[in-house]
Amino acid sequence: MPGEEKGLKQEKLLGELNQGRQLANQLLNLFASPAVEDDGVLRTQRALVEAVVRSFDTAILVLRPVGGPKTAGNQDGGDGGGDLGSPKREKPQTKERGGSKR
């Protein structure tokens, strides 16, 4: 069936994107290593790798089916590498209801 084939291709692509994100995150972790001396070039490289990680995150979010399973068994779609990727979404604060005195 065409729908199943499309789903399999999308699942494969999501897996490849997840793998790319993991590799980019590993590279980002290397830049954060204390053994690496920081200079202007290193900051630029780190910013570029951060942009790559965000691009992977965006592509994964766009391709993931709404309400579908998370990719690669990860609850957040990431690699569990910590806070180095894009920030997690926070739930919006609800307004407290209080009676207004008139």
Buried (B, 14 or more C-beta within 10 A) or exposed (E): EEEEEEEEEBBEBBEEBBBBBBBBBEBBEEBEEEEEEEEEEEEEBBEEBBEBBBBBBEBBEEBBEEEEEBBBEEEEBBBEBEEBBBEEEEEEEEEEEEEEEE
